Amino acid sequence: MATRVDVTPAAADMMRRLRGQHGPLMFHQSGGCCDGSSPMCYLEGEFRTGQSDVLLESLRIEGVDEPITFWMSAAQFELWKHTHLTVDVVPGRGSGFSLEAPEGVRFLIRSRLLTEEELAELSA
């Protein structure tokens, strides 16, 4: 089944840890302010989404009861709609707004173009 967003095992581990510490989580893909184009992790509902945002994926992470939603602004999605995103985590300090910042790591996006097959499946 085609997806727009996946996570690496290291990112999934950090999501489980953050979920255990803080509660339900969500992501919003930054559009370039503050920390470049980093995925920002928040408590679910802490970042207000609305009609100008697109829900890219409801991530199912083993060991996390509820899905972790992954959002992007509609304007940014228009530019990235042909792109598959993989959330990873690396050492280093990212934005102070994202929940992983105090852990000495930061989430980042690894991307690739979606295949024609994936685009067709996601459009259906």
MOPAC internal coordinates of N, CA, C and O (Angstrom, degrees):
PM7 1SCF
backbone

  N    0.0000 0     0.00 0     0.00 0    0    0    0
  C    1.4445 1     0.00 0     0.00 0    1    0    0
  C    1.5347 1   108.76 1     0.00 0    2    1    0
  O    1.2310 1   120.50 1   -50.10 1    3    2    1
  N    1.3002 1   116.64 1   129.90 1    3    2    1
  C    1.4591 1   121.96 1  -178.56 1    5    3    2
  C    1.5290 1   110.67 1   -72.28 1    6    5    3
  O    1.2310 1   121.16 1   -37.55 1    7    6    5
  N    1.3157 1   115.38 1   142.45 1    7    6    5
  C    1.4658 1   121.96 1   176.27 1    9    7    6
  C    1.5258 1   108.70 1  -131.59 1   10    9    7
  O    1.2310 1   121.00 1   -22.64 1   11   10    9
  N    1.2949 1   115.70 1   157.36 1   11   10    9
  C    1.4684 1   120.63 1   174.47 1   13   11   10
  C    1.5268 1   111.35 1   -91.72 1   14   13   11
  O    1.2310 1   120.78 1   155.51 1   15   14   13
  N    1.3473 1   116.11 1   -24.49 1   15   14   13
  C    1.4625 1   120.99 1  -176.18 1   17   15   14
  C    1.5270 1   109.53 1  -137.20 1   18   17   15
  O    1.2310 1   120.67 1   -46.96 1   19   18   17
  N    1.3188 1   116.32 1   133.04 1   19   18   17
  C    1.4590 1   123.25 1   171.45 1   21   19   18
  C    1.5213 1   107.83 1  -128.63 1   22   21   19
  O    1.2310 1   120.70 1    -6.48 1   23   22   21
  N    1.3226 1   116.26 1   173.52 1   23   22   21
  C    1.4647 1   121.27 1   178.44 1   25   23   22
  C    1.5202 1   109.69 1  -132.36 1   26   25   23
  O    1.2310 1   120.65 1   -30.59 1   27   26   25
  N    1.3095 1   116.36 1   149.41 1   27   26   25
  C    1.4632 1   121.06 1   173.86 1   29   27   26
  C    1.5296 1   108.39 1   -78.58 1   30   29   27
  O    1.2310 1   120.14 1   -18.29 1   31   30   29
  N    1.3300 1   117.33 1   161.71 1   31   30   29
  C    1.4715 1   119.04 1   175.60 1   33   31   30
  C    1.5259 1   112.84 1   -56.88 1   34   33   31
  O    1.2310 1   119.84 1   141.07 1   35   34   33
  N    1.3311 1   117.90 1   -38.93 1   35   34   33
  C    1.4698 1   120.52 1   179.31 1   37   35   34
  C    1.5287 1   111.13 1   -64.36 1   38   37   35
  O    1.2310 1   120.38 1   139.06 1   39   38   37
  N    1.3197 1   116.87 1   -40.94 1   39   38   37
  C    1.4651 1   120.56 1   177.89 1   41   39   38
  C    1.5259 1   110.49 1   -65.59 1   42   41   39
  O    1.2310 1   120.44 1   139.27 1   43   42   41
  N    1.3324 1   116.76 1   -40.73 1   43   42   41
  C    1.4728 1   120.11 1   178.00 1   45   43   42
  C    1.5235 1   110.52 1   -61.64 1   46   45   43
  O    1.2310 1   120.17 1   138.81 1   47   46   45
  N    1.3358 1   117.28 1   -41.19 1   47   46   45
  C    1.4709 1   120.47 1   177.35 1   49   47   46
  C    1.5274 1   110.84 1   -59.86 1   50   49   47
  O    1.2310 1   120.38 1   135.02 1   51   50   49
  N    1.3263 1   116.88 1   -44.98 1   51   50   49
  C    1.4683 1   120.04 1   179.88 1   53   51   50
  C    1.5246 1   110.61 1   -65.83 1   54   53   51
  O    1.2310 1   119.88 1   141.94 1   55   54   53
  N    1.3283 1   117.84 1   -38.06 1   55   54   53
  C    1.4681 1   120.45 1   177.75 1   57   55   54
  C    1.5262 1   110.75 1   -62.85 1   58   57   55
  O    1.2310 1   120.06 1   138.01 1   59   58   57
  N    1.3307 1   117.48 1   -41.99 1   59   58   57
  C    1.4703 1   120.12 1   177.31 1   61   59   58
  C    1.5312 1   110.28 1   -61.46 1   62   61   59
  O    1.2310 1   120.72 1   136.29 1   63   62   61
  N    1.3222 1   116.24 1   -43.71 1   63   62   61
  C    1.4654 1   121.12 1   179.90 1   65   63   62
  C    1.5301 1   111.23 1   -62.53 1   66   65   63
  O    1.2310 1   120.55 1   132.37 1   67   66   65
  N    1.3217 1   116.55 1   -47.63 1   67   66   65
  C    1.4662 1   120.55 1   179.30 1   69   67   66
  C    1.5204 1   111.41 1   -64.65 1   70   69   67
  O    1.2310 1   120.46 1   141.99 1   71   70   69
  N    1.3264 1   116.73 1   -38.01 1   71   70   69
  C    1.4678 1   119.80 1   177.85 1   73   71   70
  C    1.5253 1   110.41 1   -62.38 1   74   73   71
  O    1.2310 1   120.70 1   138.02 1   75   74   73
  N    1.3270 1   116.26 1   -41.98 1   75   74   73
  C    1.4603 1   120.52 1   178.60 1   77   75   74
  C    1.5230 1   113.00 1   -64.57 1   78   77   75
  O    1.2310 1   120.45 1   145.79 1   79   78   77
  N    1.3180 1   116.74 1   -34.21 1   79   78   77
  C    1.4639 1   121.43 1  -178.86 1   81   79   78
  C    1.5183 1   113.23 1   -81.61 1   82   81   79
  O    1.2310 1   120.33 1   143.10 1   83   82   81
  N    1.3352 1   116.98 1   -36.90 1   83   82   81
  C    1.4670 1   120.36 1  -167.26 1   85   83   82
  C    1.5235 1   115.55 1  -117.77 1   86   85   83
  O    1.2310 1   119.96 1   153.05 1   87   86   85
  N    1.3342 1   117.69 1   -26.95 1   87   86   85
  C    1.4566 1   120.18 1  -174.95 1   89   87   86
  C    1.5192 1   110.45 1   112.84 1   90   89   87
  O    1.2310 1   120.21 1    11.78 1   91   90   89
  N    1.3422 1   117.20 1  -168.22 1   91   90   89
  C    1.4699 1   121.37 1  -177.51 1   93   91   90
  C    1.5327 1   112.42 1   -56.08 1   94   93   91
  O    1.2310 1   121.34 1   -37.47 1   95   94   93
  N    1.3374 1   115.03 1   142.53 1   95   94   93
  C    1.4545 1   122.45 1  -173.61 1   97   95   94
  C    1.5170 1   112.98 1  -117.05 1   98   97   95
  O    1.2310 1   121.79 1   -17.39 1   99   98   97
  N    1.3173 1   114.17 1   162.61 1   99   98   97
  C    1.4638 1   122.24 1   171.17 1  101   99   98
  C    1.5233 1   107.76 1  -147.11 1  102  101   99
  O    1.2310 1   120.69 1   -19.57 1  103  102  101
  N    1.3304 1   116.29 1   160.43 1  103  102  101
  C    1.4626 1   121.93 1   173.79 1  105  103  102
  C    1.5175 1   109.23 1  -123.65 1  106  105  103
  O    1.2310 1   121.39 1   -32.24 1  107  106  105
  N    1.3205 1   114.95 1   147.76 1  107  106  105
  C    1.4551 1   121.24 1   168.56 1  109  107  106
  C    1.5159 1   106.41 1  -132.12 1  110  109  107
  O    1.2310 1   120.95 1   -53.64 1  111  110  109
  N    1.3260 1   115.78 1   126.36 1  111  110  109
  C    1.4612 1   120.67 1  -179.96 1  113  111  110
  C    1.5161 1   109.51 1   -74.37 1  114  113  111
  O    1.2310 1   121.03 1   -64.14 1  115  114  113
  N    1.3195 1   115.64 1   115.86 1  115  114  113
  C    1.4590 1   120.95 1  -178.88 1  117  115  114
  C    1.5150 1   110.20 1   -63.64 1  118  117  115
  O    1.2310 1   121.14 1   -36.41 1  119  118  117
  N    1.3128 1   115.42 1   143.59 1  119  118  117
  C    1.4547 1   120.80 1   179.97 1  121  119  118
  C    1.5135 1   113.86 1   -95.22 1  122  121  119
  O    1.2310 1   119.60 1  -167.04 1  123  122  121
  N    1.3079 1   118.37 1    12.96 1  123  122  121
  C    1.4501 1   120.13 1   175.78 1  125  123  122
  C    1.5146 1   114.83 1   122.39 1  126  125  123
  O    1.2310 1   119.11 1   168.04 1  127  126  125
  N    1.2956 1   119.30 1   -11.96 1  127  126  125
  C    1.4609 1   121.41 1   178.25 1  129  127  126
  C    1.5242 1   109.42 1   -77.80 1  130  129  127
  O    1.2310 1   120.45 1   -29.08 1  131  130  129
  N    1.2892 1   116.75 1   150.92 1  131  130  129
  C    1.4667 1   124.80 1   170.89 1  133  131  130
  C    1.5160 1   114.23 1    64.84 1  134  133  131
  O    1.2310 1   119.40 1   112.03 1  135  134  133
  N    1.3126 1   118.75 1   -67.97 1  135  134  133
  C    1.4601 1   120.60 1  -173.66 1  137  135  134
  C    1.5236 1   110.96 1  -122.36 1  138  137  135
  O    1.2310 1   120.51 1  -137.68 1  139  138  137
  N    1.3205 1   116.63 1    42.32 1  139  138  137
  C    1.4588 1   119.54 1   178.69 1  141  139  138
  C    1.5089 1   111.23 1    68.81 1  142  141  139
  O    1.2310 1   120.67 1    50.89 1  143  142  141
  N    1.2920 1   116.32 1  -129.11 1  143  142  141
  C    1.4639 1   121.48 1   179.91 1  145  143  142
  C    1.5161 1   110.16 1  -116.87 1  146  145  143
  O    1.2310 1   120.70 1  -131.17 1  147  146  145
  N    1.3051 1   116.27 1    48.83 1  147  146  145
  C    1.4633 1   121.43 1  -178.51 1  149  147  146
  C    1.5168 1   111.29 1   -84.54 1  150  149  147
  O    1.2310 1   120.61 1   -32.57 1  151  150  149
  N    1.3319 1   116.45 1   147.43 1  151  150  149
  C    1.4657 1   118.70 1   171.27 1  153  151  150
  C    1.5277 1   108.60 1   -74.00 1  154  153  151
  O    1.2310 1   120.76 1   -51.27 1  155  154  153
  N    1.2970 1   116.15 1   128.73 1  155  154  153
  C    1.4608 1   121.69 1  -177.36 1  157  155  154
  C    1.5260 1   109.23 1  -101.83 1  158  157  155
  O    1.2310 1   120.51 1   -52.34 1  159  158  157
  N    1.3245 1   116.64 1   127.66 1  159  158  157
  C    1.4644 1   122.85 1  -179.01 1  161  159  158
  C    1.5230 1   109.33 1  -100.65 1  162  161  159
  O    1.2310 1   121.14 1   -52.35 1  163  162  161
  N    1.3265 1   115.43 1   127.65 1  163  162  161
  C    1.4601 1   122.38 1  -178.89 1  165  163  162
  C    1.5221 1   109.41 1  -131.75 1  166  165  163
  O    1.2310 1   120.88 1   -14.00 1  167  166  165
  N    1.3273 1   115.93 1   166.00 1  167  166  165
  C    1.4573 1   119.43 1   166.07 1  169  167  166
  C    1.5245 1   107.55 1   -63.36 1  170  169  167
  O    1.2310 1   120.04 1   -38.24 1  171  170  169
  N    1.3121 1   117.53 1   141.76 1  171  170  169
  C    1.4643 1   121.25 1   178.99 1  173  171  170
  C    1.5188 1   109.05 1   -52.22 1  174  173  171
  O    1.2310 1   120.64 1   -53.25 1  175  174  173
  N    1.3354 1   116.39 1   126.75 1  175  174  173
  C    1.4539 1   122.11 1   178.16 1  177  175  174
  C    1.5196 1   114.80 1    86.94 1  178  177  175
  O    1.2310 1   119.78 1   169.59 1  179  178  177
  N    1.3356 1   118.02 1   -10.41 1  179  178  177
  C    1.4651 1   120.28 1  -179.65 1  181  179  178
  C    1.5260 1   111.67 1   -69.93 1  182  181  179
  O    1.2310 1   120.48 1   145.92 1  183  182  181
  N    1.3217 1   116.69 1   -34.08 1  183  182  181
  C    1.4621 1   121.43 1   174.20 1  185  183  182
  C    1.5160 1   106.70 1   -97.42 1  186  185  183
  O    1.2310 1   120.19 1   -60.45 1  187  186  185
  N    1.2936 1   117.24 1   119.55 1  187  186  185
  C    1.4700 1   120.62 1  -175.20 1  189  187  186
  C    1.5179 1   110.44 1   -77.08 1  190  189  187
  O    1.2310 1   121.09 1   -54.90 1  191  190  189
  N    1.3074 1   115.53 1   125.10 1  191  190  189
  C    1.4585 1   121.70 1   175.63 1  193  191  190
  C    1.5260 1   108.52 1  -109.70 1  194  193  191
  O    1.2310 1   121.39 1   -21.77 1  195  194  193
  N    1.3182 1   114.94 1   158.23 1  195  194  193
  C    1.4603 1   119.45 1  -179.38 1  197  195  194
  C    1.5118 1   110.81 1  -159.34 1  198  197  195
  O    1.2310 1   120.96 1    27.05 1  199  198  197
  N    1.3230 1   115.76 1  -152.95 1  199  198  197
  C    1.4603 1   121.39 1  -176.19 1  201  199  198
  C    1.5175 1   112.81 1   -64.55 1  202  201  199
  O    1.2310 1   120.15 1   160.64 1  203  202  201
  N    1.3261 1   117.33 1   -19.36 1  203  202  201
  C    1.4599 1   119.70 1  -179.53 1  205  203  202
  C    1.5326 1   112.06 1   -91.09 1  206  205  203
  O    1.2310 1   120.37 1  -169.47 1  207  206  205
  N    1.3349 1   116.90 1    10.53 1  207  206  205
  C    1.4591 1   121.83 1   179.04 1  209  207  206
  C    1.5212 1   110.68 1  -121.96 1  210  209  207
  O    1.2310 1   121.34 1   -26.42 1  211  210  209
  N    1.3470 1   115.05 1   153.58 1  211  210  209
  C    1.4670 1   122.32 1   178.56 1  213  211  210
  C    1.5297 1   108.18 1  -119.28 1  214  213  211
  O    1.2310 1   120.54 1   -50.32 1  215  214  213
  N    1.3246 1   116.57 1   129.68 1  215  214  213
  C    1.4637 1   121.23 1   173.49 1  217  215  214
  C    1.5255 1   107.21 1   -81.10 1  218  217  215
  O    1.2310 1   120.47 1   -71.29 1  219  218  217
  N    1.3340 1   116.71 1   108.71 1  219  218  217
  C    1.4693 1   120.41 1  -178.37 1  221  219  218
  C    1.5135 1   112.40 1   -79.52 1  222  221  219
  O    1.2310 1   120.57 1   142.43 1  223  222  221
  N    1.3139 1   116.52 1   -37.57 1  223  222  221
  C    1.4596 1   119.40 1  -174.59 1  225  223  222
  C    1.5214 1   109.63 1  -161.85 1  226  225  223
  O    1.2310 1   121.08 1   -31.99 1  227  226  225
  N    1.3226 1   115.55 1   148.01 1  227  226  225
  C    1.4638 1   122.50 1   166.74 1  229  227  226
  C    1.5165 1   105.24 1  -107.96 1  230  229  227
  O    1.2310 1   121.18 1   -80.30 1  231  230  229
  N    1.3198 1   115.34 1    99.70 1  231  230  229
  C    1.4661 1   121.47 1  -172.57 1  233  231  230
  C    1.5193 1   110.98 1   -74.60 1  234  233  231
  O    1.2310 1   120.63 1   -48.89 1  235  234  233
  N    1.3132 1   116.39 1   131.11 1  235  234  233
  C    1.4600 1   122.69 1   174.60 1  237  235  234
  C    1.5226 1   107.22 1  -100.78 1  238  237  235
  O    1.2310 1   120.85 1   -69.83 1  239  238  237
  N    1.3105 1   115.97 1   110.17 1  239  238  237
  C    1.4558 1   122.35 1  -178.46 1  241  239  238
  C    1.5318 1   107.81 1  -109.12 1  242  241  239
  O    1.2310 1   120.73 1   -56.01 1  243  242  241
  N    1.3246 1   116.22 1   123.99 1  243  242  241
  C    1.4636 1   120.42 1   179.06 1  245  243  242
  C    1.5252 1   109.08 1   -56.47 1  246  245  243
  O    1.2310 1   120.76 1   -48.77 1  247  246  245
  N    1.3320 1   116.14 1   131.23 1  247  246  245
  C    1.4545 1   121.02 1  -179.49 1  249  247  246
  C    1.5206 1   114.29 1    91.18 1  250  249  247
  O    1.2310 1   120.40 1   176.21 1  251  250  249
  N    1.3286 1   116.84 1    -3.79 1  251  250  249
  C    1.4708 1   121.92 1   176.03 1  253  251  250
  C    1.5257 1   106.70 1  -115.42 1  254  253  251
  O    1.2310 1   120.75 1   -58.70 1  255  254  253
  N    1.3207 1   116.16 1   121.30 1  255  254  253
  C    1.4652 1   120.46 1  -173.26 1  257  255  254
  C    1.5208 1   114.16 1   -62.43 1  258  257  255
  O    1.2310 1   120.75 1   136.00 1  259  258  257
  N    1.3239 1   116.18 1   -44.00 1  259  258  257
  C    1.4617 1   119.55 1  -175.10 1  261  259  258
  C    1.5288 1   109.62 1  -104.96 1  262  261  259
  O    1.2310 1   120.41 1   -23.31 1  263  262  261
  N    1.3402 1   116.82 1   156.69 1  263  262  261
  C    1.4683 1   118.63 1   175.30 1  265  263  262
  C    1.5285 1   110.87 1   -65.54 1  266  265  263
  O    1.2310 1   121.32 1   -28.94 1  267  266  265
  N    1.3193 1   115.08 1   151.06 1  267  266  265
  C    1.4573 1   122.33 1   174.56 1  269  267  266
  C    1.5236 1   106.02 1  -103.15 1  270  269  267
  O    1.2310 1   120.80 1   -65.08 1  271  270  269
  N    1.3187 1   116.08 1   114.92 1  271  270  269
  C    1.4625 1   120.13 1  -176.14 1  273  271  270
  C    1.5265 1   110.77 1   -78.35 1  274  273  271
  O    1.2310 1   121.50 1   -33.45 1  275  274  273
  N    1.3327 1   114.74 1   146.55 1  275  274  273
  C    1.4705 1   121.29 1  -179.79 1  277  275  274
  C    1.5185 1   107.78 1  -127.92 1  278  277  275
  O    1.2310 1   120.53 1   -64.14 1  279  278  277
  N    1.3287 1   116.59 1   115.86 1  279  278  277
  C    1.4597 1   124.37 1  -173.25 1  281  279  278
  C    1.5235 1   111.73 1  -114.42 1  282  281  279
  O    1.2310 1   121.48 1   -20.47 1  283  282  281
  N    1.3289 1   114.76 1   159.53 1  283  282  281
  C    1.4601 1   122.96 1   174.56 1  285  283  282
  C    1.5278 1   107.21 1  -150.60 1  286  285  283
  O    1.2310 1   120.28 1   -30.88 1  287  286  285
  N    1.3225 1   117.07 1   149.12 1  287  286  285
  C    1.4594 1   118.71 1   177.00 1  289  287  286
  C    1.5290 1   109.22 1   -64.30 1  290  289  287
  O    1.2310 1   120.51 1   -31.85 1  291  290  289
  N    1.3167 1   116.63 1   148.15 1  291  290  289
  C    1.4674 1   121.30 1  -179.29 1  293  291  290
  C    1.5229 1   111.02 1   -61.46 1  294  293  291
  O    1.2310 1   120.02 1   141.56 1  295  294  293
  N    1.3275 1   117.57 1   -38.44 1  295  294  293
  C    1.4706 1   120.80 1   179.67 1  297  295  294
  C    1.5240 1   110.55 1   -63.77 1  298  297  295
  O    1.2310 1   120.27 1   137.50 1  299  298  297
  N    1.3282 1   117.10 1   -42.50 1  299  298  297
  C    1.4636 1   120.34 1   178.62 1  301  299  298
  C    1.5278 1   110.58 1   -68.87 1  302  301  299
  O    1.2310 1   120.42 1   142.13 1  303  302  301
  N    1.3389 1   116.79 1   -37.87 1  303  302  301
  C    1.4577 1   120.25 1   179.34 1  305  303  302
  C    1.5307 1   111.04 1   -59.83 1  306  305  303
  O    1.2310 1   120.12 1   143.18 1  307  306  305
  N    1.3126 1   117.38 1   -36.82 1  307  306  305
  C    1.4639 1   120.18 1   178.31 1  309  307  306
  C    1.5254 1   110.87 1   -57.29 1  310  309  307
  O    1.2310 1   120.47 1   145.14 1  311  310  309
  N    1.3177 1   116.70 1   -34.86 1  311  310  309
  C    1.4641 1   121.21 1   179.02 1  313  311  310
  C    1.5295 1   112.63 1   -82.33 1  314  313  311
  O    1.2310 1   120.34 1   153.23 1  315  314  313
  N    1.3307 1   116.95 1   -26.77 1  315  314  313
  C    1.4614 1   122.04 1  -173.55 1  317  315  314
  C    1.5346 1   112.92 1  -109.13 1  318  317  315
  O    1.2310 1   119.47 1  -172.43 1  319  318  317
  N    1.3159 1   118.62 1     7.57 1  319  318  317
  C    1.4736 1   120.35 1  -171.76 1  321  319  318
  C    1.5283 1   114.03 1   -63.85 1  322  321  319
  O    1.2310 1   119.75 1   163.71 1  323  322  321
  N    1.3130 1   118.07 1   -16.29 1  323  322  321
  C    1.4656 1   121.50 1   178.46 1  325  323  322
  C    1.5308 1   111.82 1   -97.26 1  326  325  323
  O    1.2310 1   120.59 1  -168.42 1  327  326  325
  N    1.3382 1   116.48 1    11.58 1  327  326  325
  C    1.4597 1   121.61 1  -171.77 1  329  327  326
  C    1.5247 1   111.96 1  -113.50 1  330  329  327
  O    1.2310 1   121.10 1   -44.96 1  331  330  329
  N    1.3306 1   115.51 1   135.04 1  331  330  329
  C    1.4630 1   122.13 1   171.14 1  333  331  330
  C    1.5202 1   107.39 1   -94.29 1  334  333  331
  O    1.2310 1   120.39 1   -46.02 1  335  334  333
  N    1.3320 1   116.85 1   133.98 1  335  334  333
  C    1.4563 1   122.39 1  -178.19 1  337  335  334
  C    1.5259 1   110.08 1  -110.12 1  338  337  335
  O    1.2310 1   120.68 1   -42.74 1  339  338  337
  N    1.3115 1   116.30 1   137.26 1  339  338  337
  C    1.4608 1   121.85 1   172.15 1  341  339  338
  C    1.5150 1   107.26 1  -120.70 1  342  341  339
  O    1.2310 1   120.78 1   -59.50 1  343  342  341
  N    1.3266 1   116.11 1   120.50 1  343  342  341
  C    1.4599 1   121.68 1   177.79 1  345  343  342
  C    1.5275 1   107.78 1   -80.95 1  346  345  343
  O    1.2310 1   120.88 1   -53.14 1  347  346  345
  N    1.3221 1   115.93 1   126.86 1  347  346  345
  C    1.4599 1   122.16 1   176.72 1  349  347  346
  C    1.5212 1   107.57 1  -126.28 1  350  349  347
  O    1.2310 1   120.25 1    -8.11 1  351  350  349
  N    1.3167 1   117.13 1   171.89 1  351  350  349
  C    1.4564 1   122.06 1   176.44 1  353  351  350
  C    1.5291 1   107.28 1  -134.61 1  354  353  351
  O    1.2310 1   121.10 1   -42.74 1  355  354  353
  N    1.3297 1   115.50 1   137.26 1  355  354  353
  C    1.4625 1   121.40 1  -178.00 1  357  355  354
  C    1.5302 1   109.22 1  -135.51 1  358  357  355
  O    1.2310 1   120.27 1   -22.56 1  359  358  357
  N    1.3331 1   117.08 1   157.44 1  359  358  357
  C    1.4617 1   119.41 1   175.84 1  361  359  358
  C    1.5237 1   110.57 1   -63.20 1  362  361  359
  O    1.2310 1   120.88 1   -31.83 1  363  362  361
  N    1.3065 1   115.92 1   148.17 1  363  362  361
  C    1.4597 1   120.94 1   178.45 1  365  363  362
  C    1.5035 1   110.87 1   127.36 1  366  365  363
  O    1.2310 1   121.32 1   -20.32 1  367  366  365
  N    1.2770 1   115.07 1   159.68 1  367  366  365
  C    1.4645 1   119.49 1  -177.78 1  369  367  366
  C    1.5201 1   109.90 1   -96.42 1  370  369  367
  O    1.2310 1   121.43 1   -55.40 1  371  370  369
  N    1.3178 1   114.88 1   124.60 1  371  370  369
  C    1.4531 1   120.66 1   176.09 1  373  371  370
  C    1.5151 1   110.32 1   -98.40 1  374  373  371
  O    1.2310 1   121.20 1    33.29 1  375  374  373
  N    1.3152 1   115.31 1  -146.71 1  375  374  373
  C    1.4632 1   121.25 1  -178.14 1  377  375  374
  C    1.5220 1   111.69 1   -70.12 1  378  377  375
  O    1.2310 1   120.94 1   -36.46 1  379  378  377
  N    1.3158 1   115.81 1   143.54 1  379  378  377
  C    1.4509 1   120.56 1   176.20 1  381  379  378
  C    1.5076 1   113.45 1   -69.48 1  382  381  379
  O    1.2310 1   119.86 1   169.21 1  383  382  381
  N    1.3347 1   117.87 1   -10.79 1  383  382  381
  C    1.4618 1   121.25 1  -178.87 1  385  383  382
  C    1.5236 1   112.47 1   -83.91 1  386  385  383
  O    1.2310 1   119.74 1   159.07 1  387  386  385
  N    1.3156 1   118.10 1   -20.93 1  387  386  385
  C    1.4547 1   122.26 1  -174.81 1  389  387  386
  C    1.5258 1   109.70 1   -91.54 1  390  389  387
  O    1.2310 1   120.31 1   -39.81 1  391  390  389
  N    1.3341 1   117.02 1   140.19 1  391  390  389
  C    1.4644 1   121.92 1  -171.30 1  393  391  390
  C    1.5245 1   114.80 1   -60.33 1  394  393  391
  O    1.2310 1   119.69 1   154.56 1  395  394  393
  N    1.3233 1   118.19 1   -25.44 1  395  394  393
  C    1.4712 1   119.33 1  -176.76 1  397  395  394
  C    1.5246 1   112.50 1   -80.77 1  398  397  395
  O    1.2310 1   119.40 1   167.94 1  399  398  397
  N    1.3241 1   118.75 1   -12.06 1  399  398  397
  C    1.4703 1   122.18 1  -174.23 1  401  399  398
  C    1.5338 1   113.61 1   -51.40 1  402  401  399
  O    1.2310 1   118.70 1   133.98 1  403  402  401
  N    1.3440 1   120.09 1   -46.02 1  403  402  401
  C    1.4746 1   119.17 1  -179.49 1  405  403  402
  C    1.5353 1   113.84 1   -67.34 1  406  405  403
  O    1.2310 1   120.16 1   167.66 1  407  406  405
  N    1.3296 1   117.31 1   -12.34 1  407  406  405
  C    1.4664 1   121.20 1  -178.34 1  409  407  406
  C    1.5245 1   112.60 1   -82.85 1  410  409  407
  O    1.2310 1   119.92 1   175.48 1  411  410  409
  N    1.3376 1   117.75 1    -4.52 1  411  410  409
  C    1.4586 1   120.60 1  -179.74 1  413  411  410
  C    1.5168 1   113.61 1    79.86 1  414  413  411
  O    1.2310 1   120.73 1  -162.49 1  415  414  413
  N    1.3281 1   116.20 1    17.51 1  415  414  413
  C    1.4656 1   122.60 1   177.65 1  417  415  414
  C    1.5120 1   108.49 1  -132.93 1  418  417  415
  O    1.2310 1   121.50 1   -10.01 1  419  418  417
  N    1.3300 1   114.74 1   169.99 1  419  418  417
  C    1.4641 1   118.59 1   174.24 1  421  419  418
  C    1.5178 1   109.15 1  -144.83 1  422  421  419
  O    1.2310 1   121.60 1   -35.41 1  423  422  421
  N    1.3229 1   114.54 1   144.59 1  423  422  421
  C    1.4608 1   120.17 1   173.28 1  425  423  422
  C    1.5201 1   108.40 1   -75.97 1  426  425  423
  O    1.2310 1   120.65 1   -33.39 1  427  426  425
  N    1.3078 1   116.35 1   146.61 1  427  426  425
  C    1.4570 1   121.13 1   172.81 1  429  427  426
  C    1.5149 1   108.73 1  -144.29 1  430  429  427
  O    1.2310 1   121.35 1   -14.54 1  431  430  429
  N    1.3237 1   115.02 1   165.46 1  431  430  429
  C    1.4637 1   121.81 1  -178.76 1  433  431  430
  C    1.5191 1   109.56 1  -106.91 1  434  433  431
  O    1.2310 1   121.58 1   -47.73 1  435  434  433
  N    1.3120 1   114.58 1   132.27 1  435  434  433
  C    1.4650 1   121.90 1   167.72 1  437  435  434
  C    1.5301 1   104.18 1  -108.90 1  438  437  435
  O    1.2310 1   120.15 1   -45.57 1  439  438  437
  N    1.3085 1   117.32 1   134.43 1  439  438  437
  C    1.4634 1   118.75 1  -173.42 1  441  439  438
  C    1.5208 1   111.71 1  -130.39 1  442  441  439
  O    1.2310 1   122.29 1   -20.65 1  443  442  441
  N    1.3086 1   113.23 1   159.35 1  443  442  441
  C    1.4643 1   122.52 1   173.65 1  445  443  442
  C    1.5159 1   107.10 1  -152.65 1  446  445  443
  O    1.2310 1   120.69 1   -18.32 1  447  446  445
  N    1.3095 1   116.29 1   161.68 1  447  446  445
  C    1.4624 1   119.46 1   174.96 1  449  447  446
  C    1.5186 1   109.69 1   -72.65 1  450  449  447
  O    1.2310 1   120.99 1   -38.37 1  451  450  449
  N    1.3191 1   115.72 1   141.63 1  451  450  449
  C    1.4635 1   120.40 1   172.42 1  453  451  450
  C    1.5264 1   108.64 1   -68.27 1  454  453  451
  O    1.2310 1   120.72 1   -33.41 1  455  454  453
  N    1.3291 1   116.23 1   146.59 1  455  454  453
  C    1.4656 1   119.87 1   175.89 1  457  455  454
  C    1.5244 1   108.98 1   -75.20 1  458  457  455
  O    1.2310 1   120.66 1   -16.45 1  459  458  457
  N    1.3132 1   116.34 1   163.55 1  459  458  457
  C    1.4754 1   120.52 1   176.37 1  461  459  458
  C    1.5192 1   110.33 1   -58.15 1  462  461  459
  O    1.2310 1   120.10 1   140.90 1  463  462  461
  N    1.3395 1   117.42 1   -39.10 1  463  462  461
  C    1.4660 1   121.79 1   179.16 1  465  463  462
  C    1.5306 1   110.86 1   -63.77 1  466  465  463
  O    1.2310 1   120.68 1   135.71 1  467  466  465
  N    1.3352 1   116.31 1   -44.29 1  467  466  465
  C    1.4625 1   119.83 1   179.13 1  469  467  466
  C    1.5253 1   111.01 1   -64.24 1  470  469  467
  O    1.2310 1   120.24 1   136.66 1  471  470  469
  N    1.3317 1   117.14 1   -43.34 1  471  470  469
  C    1.4628 1   120.36 1   178.42 1  473  471  470
  C    1.5223 1   111.44 1   -59.41 1  474  473  471
  O    1.2310 1   120.65 1   136.83 1  475  474  473
  N    1.3379 1   116.37 1   -43.17 1  475  474  473
  C    1.4659 1   120.40 1   179.13 1  477  475  474
  C    1.5230 1   110.92 1   -62.82 1  478  477  475
  O    1.2310 1   120.34 1   136.42 1  479  478  477
  N    1.3263 1   116.95 1   -43.58 1  479  478  477
  C    1.4629 1   121.04 1  -179.71 1  481  479  478
  C    1.5283 1   111.33 1   -65.64 1  482  481  479
  O    1.2310 1   120.36 1   138.75 1  483  482  481
  N    1.3216 1   116.91 1   -41.25 1  483  482  481
  C    1.4608 1   120.67 1  -178.95 1  485  483  482
  C    1.5350 1   111.66 1   -71.51 1  486  485  483
  O    1.2310 1   120.15 1   153.34 1  487  486  485
  N    1.3129 1   117.33 1   -26.66 1  487  486  485
  C    1.4654 1   121.50 1   179.27 1  489  487  486
  C    1.5100 1   112.94 1   -80.12 1  490  489  487
  O    1.2310 1   120.54 1   159.75 1  491  490  489
  N    1.3317 1   116.57 1   -20.25 1  491  490  489
  C    1.4732 1   121.21 1  -176.87 1  493  491  490
  C    1.5120 1   112.48 1   -71.94 1  494  493  491
  O    1.2310 1   120.10 1   180.00 1  495  494  493

